[in-house]
Amino acid sequence: MHSRQIRQSFLDFFAAKGHSVVRSAPVIPAGDPTLLFTNAGMNQFKDVFLGKGSRPYSRAADTQKCIRASGKHNDLEDVGRDTYHHTFFEMLGNWSFGDYYKDEAIAWAWELLTEVWKLPKERLYATVYHDDDESFRIWEEKTSIDPSHILRFGDKDNFWEMGETGPCGPCSEIHIDLTPDGSGKELVNAGDHRAIELWNLVFIQYDRQPDGRLEPLPQRHVDTGMGFERVCAVLQAKASNYDTDVFRPLFGRLTELTGVAYGATMEGRQDIAMRVIADHARTLTFALSDGAMPSNEGRGYVLRRILRRALRYSRDLGCTGPVLHRLVGTLADSMGDVFTELRDRREAVERIIKAEEESFILTLDRGMEIFSELSAATLKAGRKMLGGEDAFKLYDTYGFPFDLTRLLAEEAGLEVDGEGFEHCMQQQKARARSDRKEKQQAGGDGGSWRWFRESHSTEFCGYDRLEMEAQVIGAAHSKENLLLVLDRTPFYAESGGQTGDRGWLESEAYRMEVVDTQKDGDSFVHVVGRAFDKVRDTEIAAADIAMDEAVTLEASVERSLRQETERNHTATHLLHAVLRRILGEHVQQKGSYVTAERLRFDFSHFSKLTPEEIESVEMEVNSQIRQAAHVEKHADLAYDEAIGKGALAFFGDKYADRVRMVEVPGISAELCGGTHVDNIGQIGLFKIVGESSAAAGIRRIEALTGRAAEELLWREYRELQEVRRQLKLRSDESAALKVAELQDEKKELDRELASMRSASVVDALLREADASLAVAGCRIVTKVLEGADAESLRNAAGALREKLPLSTGLLCGLADGKVSLAAFSSDEAVKEKGIDAGKLIRMAAAAVKGGGGGKPELATAGGKDPLGAVEACRIFEEEVRRILAG
């Protein structure tokens, strides 16, 4: 069977069993700060297992794109060295949310494997949790498996947990014996590739408590996962995943590019390199197609390391230039029918990868030089182990994977301090954790919730209403706030980049100010800041209000803030559309933040916008606003129907099968759950106030709309008028030209003043030089000058070398807490005495914690320790005396 057929047969099988076939979630998790990448099929259903979300179906099946290259599930260093590890893979899965359980899950798994895919029953083994007699019985009674092939294992192998607390349960795994003679029973769960796990059936039935107890869940779920590449290898009778048609197109393209064929020496360096490159190209292409970008932190940091690891291995295939980006098209052709984003974003992904490759190639050779220096120094010192800090420097600064450093060390006759490297890694991770504050769930820092209803879901009614009655269905207290969940609400909860609404909640006893609205699963959490006791007519602490029973409240959103927020939100849609028109279709939203005060919009682009481009974008957005087009809000569309109508899906958002589409006909169409103006003319005015880099390949625009934009323009107008008044300009004179004229005059005066200062310094130094003693006929000039900057020092040093025939010297300038150094040697000193100012200044600069260099005749340096200036002069003079004496 072809891999496409295998994938489709799995989905068709479970569709026939009443499952909804759902699309894969992006490999970049939406709204889950605990994960860098989607690493399992269950990730997109995590909220269901936690009891915080629901789906319109109780049975589902899909093929999920997964990346495991960081954290607990990290196969990166094994990739390429064996024939079955991957950083990117597909996971086939089926789920039951409180519907069927063990009987159906086990029976259907056996049916698919043995009746549909015709796997030999005698080669299949089932493992169960050691005390899961129910699963054991089902395997024994409802399948035709050999009873001796049902094996029991403990917590490590057959009990699944989402985390230290939360949903968990026993699992049953299906393994296949791939040994030649079928003798692989003892290899099951022994980590041997000759008896591999095909499918894991997880039965979620408990809730792990903080004290370790297992509490039964009100609903039991099924979560299964099967490695697609692995089952393809089995069904295609291949020795490894890399021999299947999943990878063959990539190897074929690599052979075209390099002339190296895969499979000649399976354990040789070239085959290892081809496996690394093929796997890593998949990971990069899928991650970037889902909106990730290489960077120096988080998931972008992991992707950059993966790219650099692959590029280094490409040297084993004779490649010295970019090669990974040339595999993107192959993946788009071979897998784009299933994952259409590969085709849609092909050009942009190719450009990003190529730019990263070109950048790393410039530093790769330098990194190899650094390794050679470190290894030579290690051997010279009589050591046989390269330090962990050195290995980490190569990893962190030059992108060398640890296994590459280890390989190079072996070739040089060295070992590598792995523990020291790991210590450095852990230190870096600790720093990253402290820098990256995890987004807490609403109410996470307070007491436990008290629920007044079984259902915790909130109905959002705020698209059409800003005031309504609602009933409290849950309450909790944080350190300073009261947190309330209502059965329905006009308050928009923060999501999709739009901040939560503010406003008021009022009961017979209290008037409470809502300072924020957050989402927690299907619940809308209203964060109450200030509160007023209506009976006593006093302000009270919100955290002191008790909600002991369900209370009916009047909920009212702050209308003016909502309207300003809507202006900014709709403006981001117009901005997105205009950027794509002016800059190109590669532009895609990478994030946004919309408040009542301003908007921020991040988008993919490869260069800083020019002033002309910014002006064009701003003018075009305002031109569209003046068209005053109606905003159409399609409340309930099928996802595929909306995409078919041209809707753009926002990066980082999670979409259900039924979606909301916001459209400005002829201009913009996007999937969006936020609130918007009814007519774009209500935006009024759009003004860009900032353009900057948000990350590698991502630009950021900040802008104002409506009243805020008007106020900014009035402030700038008043400031301009005051400048014109102070410059005493006529109405026909340009303020910009006048300011430029004054700046030119100031520069000329500054040059004249610098020249006078340099002349004064040179005269003083010449007088001192005349009075100084010469060593071997060569005058040595060293001087610390307060307030002298780098330019005046360089000018003075140049003048001294011209006026003192046989001389050398060092000038140290101290200004603004920094040190500037200038060294010189006259032509005679260089030629006759061998005095090199460039080498001497590097030695002297160490005393001021700096560095520099230059030519033998003239050199400059800088430092940050003014206290070392005198020592720098002493070092310089002593070294010159040593040279002259020798």
N, C-alpha and C positions, 0 to 999 in steps of 0.2 A: 504493500500500500504506500502511496505517496504521502508525504507528511500532511499535505492539504486534506487528503481524504481521511487521514487518522483524526485530525482535529475536528473536521466536520462530522464524522461518524460519532464522535463522543457527544457533540452538542445535539445532534439529531436523536441519539439514543435517549438522552434525558429530556429533550423536548417531548418525545413520545410518552414519557413518564409524567407529564404534567408540569415540567419545569419551565420557567421563563428564562430564555436565553438572554443574558444581559451582556452589555459591552464591557470590555476591560477598563478598569480605572486607570488613570495615568500612573506612570511610575514615580511621579512626584506627588506624594500624599497631600490631599487637601485637608487643611485644618487639623493636622496631627503633628504637633511639635516634637513628639517622641520618636519619629521616624525620619531618616533622611530620604529613604526610598521605600516604595511599596515592595515588600519582600515576601508576601504570601497572598494567596487568593482571598483570605478572610479580611484583609485590611479594610476593604471598602464596606464591609458589613460589621465592623467593630462596634459601631454605635448600637446595632441591633442586639449583639451579644451582651452589651453593657446595660441594656434596657433603656437606652436614651433615644432611640430612633426606631423607625418602622419602615416597611416597604409595602407596596401595594400587592405583593405576591408572597406566598409562604414557601415556594420552592424556586430555586434558581440554579443556573449552570452557566459557566463561562470559561474562557481561556484568559488568564490574567498575566500581564507583563510584569516580571519581577526582576529586581536587581538586588544582589547580595554582595556588597563590596565594602561594608563598614559595620561596626558594632558587633553584636553577638553572632549574627550570621554573616561571616566574612570569609569568602572563598578565594579572595584575590590572589594570594601568594601561591595557591595550588594550581591556578589556571595555567594551562600550557604544559606544566610538568607532568600531568597525567592526562588521561583521555576522557574524563567524565566530569570535571569541575567546570563551572561557568560563573561569570559575574551576572550575565543576563540570561534569563530562561523564561519559558512559559509554564504556567501551572494550570492544568485542567482541573476544574472543581465542580462539585455539586453541593447544594446546601438545602437544609430544611430548617425553617424558623418556626419552631413549635408545631411542626406538622408530623411527617413520618420520623421514625427513629431507627434503631439498630436493625430490625428485621429487614426493612426495605433497603437500607443502605448496603448491608452485607450481601443480600440476595442480588441486588442490581449490579453491584460491583463484580460479583462472580459471573453473572450473566453476560455482561459486556466483555469481560476478559476471555471467557471460555467459549461462549456461543457466538458472539459477534466477531471478536478478533481471533478466535480459534487458538488461543495459547494453550499449550499442553498442560493438562490438569496435574499430571504427575510432577511437574516442575514448579508448581506454585505452593507457597507456604503462607499461612496466616498467623500473625502474632496477636495476642490479646493481653490485657492487663492481668496481673497474677491472680486477682480475686474477682475478675469479671466473668463469672460463670454464665451470665446471660449471653454474652457475645460468643463464648465458647460453645454453648448449646446451639445457638443459631447457626454457626459455621458447621457444626456437626450434623444438625437435623435438616437445614434448609439449603445446603449446597452439596455438591458431589465431591468435595475435597477429601482427600485421604485423611482420616482422623489423626493419624500420626504426624501430619503436617500442620497441626494446630499447636502452636507453642506459646507458653506463658512467659512474660517478662515483667520486670519491675518498673519503678517510677521513671528511670532514666530513658527507657525505650518506649514505654507504652502508657504514659500519663502526660497529657498535654495541658499546659497552663498559659494563659495570656500574659500573666505577670506574677509578681509576688502575691498579689491579691486579685480577686475577680473571677470571671467565668473559667471553668476548667472541667476536665473529665478524662475518662479512659479513652484510649484509641486502639484501633485494630489496623495493623499494617499488612499489606500483601507484598510478599517478596517472590522473586523468581530465581531459580537455580540455573546458573549459566555454566556450570562446570561440565566438562566433556562427558563425564560418565554419570551425571546426576547425583553426585555425592555431596551436595553442598549444604546439607541440613545443619551441620555444625558451624557453617559460615554465616548463618542468618544472624543479623544484628552484631556481627563481629567486625564490621568495617571493611569487609572484603568485597571488591567489585564483582567477584564471581557469583555473589548471591545478593543482588541489589533490591532495595525497596522500590516498588512500583507505585504504590498507592497508599495513602494514609487516611483512614476513616476516623474522624474525631467525634466523640459523643460528649457534647457539652451538657452536663447535668448538675454541676456543683458551682457554688460561689465560695472561693477561698477567702476566709476571714483573716484580719490582721493577726489574730492569735494562732493561725494555722488550721482552725476548724473548717470542715467542709459542710456548708449549708446547701440543701437541695434548692435548685432554681425553680421558680414557678412554671417555667417552660423549658423543655429540653430541645436542643438543637443538634443538627448534624453539619459538620464542616469537613469536607474532604479535599485532598490535594494530590495531584499526580503530575510528575515531571514529564512535560511533553517531549523534550529531546530524548529523555531516557526511554520512554515507551516507543518512540520512533525507532530507536536503535534495536530494541527487542523485536518489534514487528517487522523490521526490514532485515533482521538477522545480521546486524553489523556488530563488529567487535567493540566499537565505541560510538558515543554520540556524534563525534566529529566525522564519522564515516557516512552519516546519513545525508539525505538530500537537503536537510536543513542548512548544512554547512558547505556542501559541495559547490554551490554557485560562488561563494566567497573564495574558496580555494582556487577555483578556476580563474577568477578575476586576478587573484594574487599571482598566479602563474603567468598570466598575460603581462602583468606589470613587471615581474622580476625574472621570469624565465626559470623559476624554481618550482618543481612539481612536488605536491604533497604526497607523503606515504612511502617515499623511498627508504627512509630510515626513521621509523616511528619514534625512536627515542633520541634521534639526533637533534642538534641545535636548530637546524632549519625547520624541521617539523614542529618542534616546540614553538619556534617563532611564529609559524603560520597559525598555530592554534591560538596563541596569545593575541595575535592581530585580529583574527576572525572574531573571537569572543569579544574583545574590547571594542571593535568597530560596531558590533551589535549594541553593546551597552551604551556607547556614546550616541549612536544614531537614535535609539529609542528615547534616551533621556533628553536629548536636545530637541527631539520632535515633540516631546511633551512639555517643553518650555524651560528646562533647566539650562544653565549657562556655566561654563568653566569659570572658576574664580579662586580666591585665596582663602575661602572659609566654607564650612559646612559641606553640603553636597557638591557645590562647585569645586571645592578643594579635592574631593574624592575623584570627581570626573577628570580634573586636570592631571592627577596622579595616574589614573588609568590610561589617559592619552599618552602621557610621557613614557609609561612603562611599555606600551605597544610600540611607540616610535623608537625606543632604544632597541627592542627586539628586531625591528625592521632592518637594523644594521647587519644582522645575521643573514639577511636575504640580499645583501648588497645594496640596500636603499640608503642613500644619503640625503634624500629630499622628502617632501611630504608624500604620503601614500595612503593614509587612513581615509582622507576625504574622498578618495576615488572608489571606495567600497560602499558609500552611501547610496549611490544609484543602483548597485547590485541588490542591496537590501530592499530598496523601494520597489524594484521589479519583482523580487521573489516573495515579498511579504506584504506589499502595499495593498493587495486585494483584501486582506484581513484587517490590517492596521493602516487605514487610509491616511493617517497623519504622516506616514513616511513619505508618501507621494506629495502631499500638500506642502510639506516643509522641506522638501529635498534640497532646493537651492540654498535656502538659508542655512541649513545644517552643514552643507558642504563648505560654505563660506566660513562658518564659525570654526569648524575643525581645521580647515586649511590655515586659517590665521593662527590658531593655537600651535599647529605643527611648525609653521615658519618661525614663530616666536621661540619655541623650545629648541629648534635646531641651532639657533644662534648661541644657546647656552650649553647645549649637550657636550660639545667638544671641550668647553671650558670646565665643565664638571668632571670630565675624564682627566683633564690636566690636574685638577684639584685632588682627585683620587690618587693619581700617580705621586703627587707631592706628599700626601698623607701616608701612603703605603711606604714610600722611600724613607720618610722620617721615622716611621715605626720600625722598619728593619734596621736603620742606622742606629737606633737606640737599643738595639738588641732584643726587641720585643717581637713576639709572634702573634700578637692579637691587636687588631685595629680597634681603637676605642669606640665605645658606644656613642659618645658625643660627636665623634668624627663621622660615624655612619649616619647619625641623625642629621648632621649638617648637610651631608650629601643628599639625604632624602628630602629635607625641608627646604633647602635653598636651591638645589639644582634638580629636584624632582627625580632623584635616583631611588627606585624601589629597593627595599632592604635586600630582596633576594638577588638583585643585580650587584649590589655592593658585596654581598657574600660570594657571588660567583667570581667577581673580579679579584676578591681577596684570595680565594682558593688558587686562582691562576698565579697570584703573586707569592704563594706559599704562606698565606696568613689565615688566621681565623678572625671572626668578628665578635665583639662583645655584645651578644644579643640581649643580655639582661640590662646592660647599660643603655642600649638603644631603646628597649622597652620602657625603661625608667624615663627617658626623655620624652617618649611618646605619651606616657601617662601624665607627665607634667603638662604637656601641651594640651591634652584632652581636658585636664582639670581647669586650665586657663580658659579653654573654649566654653566649658560648662558655666563658668562664672560669668563669662561675657554674654552668653546666650541665655537669657532668662526664659524659662519655659512659660508659655502662656497658661495661666491657671484657669481652671473652670470657675465659673461664677459661683461665689459662695464657698470656694475651696478653703478659705482661711478662717472660716467661722464654724459655728456649731452645725449639727446635722439638720437636715431638712425635716420639717413636719408637714406631711401631706394630708390634705383633707379629702382627696379623691384618689381613686386607683389610677385613673388616667392623668398623666402629667403633661399632656400635650396642650399647647396653646394655639388657638385659632387666630391668625393675623387678619385683621379687618381694616388695616390702615391704608390700603390703596385708595379707598373711597371715603373713609371717615376718620376724623381726628378727635372725635369725642364719642364716648359710649359708656354704658354700664358694663361692669365685669365683676366676676366673682373670684375671690382669692381661693386658689386650690393648693397652694404650698407657700411656706414661709421659712426663713432662716435668718440668722444674724451673723454678720461679719464683725470685724473689730469696731467699725464705726458706723456701718450702714445696716439698714433693714432690707432684706432681699425678698421680693414677692413674685410669685408666679400666678398669673391670672388665666382663667379658662379661655378668654378671648381678649384681644387688645388692639388699640389703634397705634401702639408704639412699635416702631420698626426696630428690630434687634440687630446689632452690628453684624454685618456679613457682606461679602463681596466688595470690601473696601469702603462701604458706606457706614459711617458711625451711627450708633444707636440714638434714638430720639430722646429728648428731654421734655419734661412737662410736669403734670400734677396728677396725684391720686387723692380723692377726697371721700371720706366716710362721714358718718354723723359725728364722730369724735375727733377726727384728725384731718388736717390738710398736709399732704406729704409731697415733697418735691422729688421728682425722679431725675437723677443726675446722669443716668446712663441706662441703656437697655442692652442686655447681652443674651446670646443664645446658649443654651445647654441642652444638646439633643433637640427634642421637639418642644422644649420648654422655653418660654421667653421670660428672662429674669429682669425684673424692674428694680434697679438699685436706688433705694431711697436715701438721700443725703439729709437735708434739713426736714424738720417736721414741726407742726404747730398743733398744740392742744386747743381745739376750738372752744371747749367749755371754759378753760381757764384763761384763754387768750394769751398763751405764752409759747415761746419756742422751746422744744424739748429735743433730746438726743434721739435720733431715729432708731438707734440700736436698743433703746429702752422700751420701744413699743412692742407689746405682746400681741400675737395673733393666735389666740387659742381656739378659734373656730372660724369656719368659712365666713367671710365678710363681703358684702357687696360694695363696690367702689365706683365713683364717677372718675373715669380716666379721660384726661384731656392732654393732647400733645401740644407743645409750644409751637403755634402755627408759624410764626415768623422764622424760627430756626429751621423747621421742616422745609419751608419754601426756599430758603437760602441754600439748604443742602441739596434740594432737588435741582435748583439751577446749576449748581456745581456738578452734580451727577450726570445730568443730561449733557452738560458741556463736555464731559470726558468722552461720551459717545461721539459727539461731533468732532472732537480733537482726534480721536482714534481714526475716524474715517478720513479726515483731511490729511493726517500724517501718511496714511497709506496711499493717498492720491499723489502727494507731493514727493515723498521720499521713496515709495515703492511698496509692493505687496509683501515684502519680507517683514515689514513692521507688524509686530503683534504685541498686544498688551501683556506686560509682565507683572502688573500689580497696579493698584490705585489706592488712594486714600482720600475720601470725600467727607468734608465737614461743612458746617454752615459758614465757616470763615474763608476756606480756600479749597483748592483741589490739587492733588499730586498724581501724576500719571507716569508710569514707567513703561518703556517700550523697547523692543529689540531694534538696534541700529548700530552701525559699526564706526561711526565717527561723530564728532561734535557738530551740532547744527551751526551753520554759519549765521551771521546776523541777517543775511538776506533770506535764508530759509525760515528763520524764526518769524520774520516780518511777513513772509508769504503765508505761513501757517496761521498766524493771528488774523491777518486780513481775510483769509478764506473762511475761517470759523465765523467771524463777524458778518461776512457776506451771507453765510447760510442763516445766521440768526435773523438777519433782516428779511429773509424770505418768509419767516413766521409760519413754518410748516406745522401741521398738526402732528402730535406724537401718538402713534398707535401702539396700544398695549394688548398683546395677544396673551390672554391669561392661561390658556390650557392647550398646549400643542404637544404632539409627540416629538421627542427629541430629533428623530431622523427627519421628520417633516420640517421642523424649524431649520435644521442644517440645510435641507434641500431648498429652502426659501432664501438661502444666502446668509443666515445668521452666523455671527462669529461667537465662539465660546470663549469665555475669559479664562486665562491661565490661573490655576490654583483653585478654581471653584469646582464643587461637586454638583453634578446635575442628575436629576431623577429622570425616569423615562418620560414623564410629562413635565414640560418646562414652560417658562414665561418668556416671551420675546418682546423686546422693546424696539420699535421701528420708527424711523423718520423716513418716509418713502423717498426713494431715490438718493438717499444720503447714507443712512446707517441702519443696520439691523444686527442686534446682539441679543444673546441669551442673558437675561438679567432679572434677578428677583428684587432689585431695589426700587425706590420710588423716584418718579420723574415728573417734570412739568407737563402740562397738557399741550402746550404749544411752545416751540423753541424760541419764539419771539419773547417769551417771558424771561429768558436768560438776560436779555437787555444788552449786556456788553461783556466781552471776553478780553482779558489782558494777561499775557504771559509775563511773569515776574522772575522766572529763573529757568535755566537750562544747564544740566550738569550730568556727570556720570554717576549712575547708581551701582554699577558693577561692570565687569568686563562684557562688552557688547550690549550693554543696557544703558539707555539714556533716560533722564528724568526731566519732565517739564512740570513746573509749578505755576499756577495761574489763579486769577481772581475773576469773579463774575458779578453782575448786577451792581448793587450799591457799593460793595467793597472795591470793585474796579473803578467806579466813578470817584470814590473818595481818594483813591490813589492818584488818579489823573489830576484831580483838583489840587492835591498837595504838591505834585510835581510842577503844575502850572504856576502855583503861588511862589514856589522856590525859584523857578526860572525868572519870574517877574522881579523878584528881589535881587537876583544876580544881575539882571539888566540894569536895575536901578543903581546898584553899587558900581557897575562899570560905566555908568552914565552913557548908555548907548542910545542912539537915535532909533526910531521905529524901523528904519530900513537897514540897520546894522545887525550882523549875525553875532550872537553871543558865543557860539562855538568857535568862530574864526578869531574873535577877540581873545578868548581863553588860550587858543593855540599860539597866538602871537605872544602873549605874556609868558607862556611856558618856554617858547624858544628864547626869549630874552633872559629868562632865569637860567636856562641851560648854558647860555653863553657866559653869563656872569659866574656861574659855578665853575666853568672851565678856566676862566681867567683867575679865579680865586685859587683853584687847585694848582695851577701853574705857578702862582706866586708862592704857595706853601711849599711846593716841591723845590723851587729855586732856593727858598730860605733854608730848607732841610739840607740840601746839597751843599750850600755854602758853609753851614755849620759843620757838617761832616768832613768837608775838605780841610777845614781848619784843624779839626781833631786828627785827621789822617796825617797832616803835615807834621804834627807834634808827636805822632805815635812812632814806636820803634818798628823797624822792618825785621823780618825773620828770613834769613837767606836771601835778602834783597827784595822780599815780597811783603807789601803792607797788608795787614789784616785789620779790617774794620768790622766791629760788632757794636750794635747800639739798640737799646730799647727805647721806642718813641711813643709817648702817651698821645692818644687821640689820632694817630696816623692810620688811614685806611689802606686797603690793599692796592688801590690804584696809585696813590701818592708814593707808597713804598717801591712799587715796581718802577715808577718813573725815576725815583731817586737812585735806585740800584743801577738802572741803565745809564744814568748820567755819571755815576761814580766809576763804572768800568771803562767809560770812554776817557775820563779825565785823569785817572790814576793808571799809569802805564803797566806796572807789574803789581797787581793787587787782587784781593778777594775779600768778601765780606758778607755779613748777615745782618739784616735789619728786621727788628721785631716791632710791629705796631699793635698797640692795645686800644681797642675801641668797642664800646657796648658789650663788655664782658667776653669778647672774642679776641683771638690772636691772629694777625696776618704776618706772614714771613716772606721775605724776598732775599735771595742770595745771588751773588754775582761773582764772576771770575773774568778778569781781563783776558784778551787774546793771548798775551804773553804767559799769564799764569796757567792757562789751559795747555798751551803747546809746550812750554818749557818746563813747567813744574807738575803737570798732570792733575791739576786741581779741578774737579768736576762739581760745579754748583748743584746740579741735579741730584747727585748722590749724597752730597753733604747735607742738603736741606731735608732729605728724608730722615737722616739720622737725628738732626736737630729737632724736627717736628715731633718726634716721639715724646720729647720732654714737655710739650704742651698738649699732649693727647690728640695729635692730629696727623696729617700726612699731606703729601704733595710731591712735586717733582718738576722736571723741565729739562732744558738743554744744559750742557756743561757751562755755557756762558751766562745764562740767566734762568732762574727757577723760582717758583712761588709755592707756598704751602699755607695751610690754615690749621688752627687748633682751637680748643675750647677751654684750656686751662691757663689763664694769664699768669698764675703763680710760677709757671715753669719757664717763663720768657728768659730770665737771667740764666737759667740752667741750659737753655737751648743755645744761647750765645757762647757759654763756656764749652759745650760739646763741640760746637762748630770750630772754635779757636783751637781746642786741643787736637782735633782731627787734622786741621790744616798744619799745625806744628809737627804732627807725626809724619804727615806726607812730606813736608819740607826737610825733615830730619833724615828721612829714609833715602 
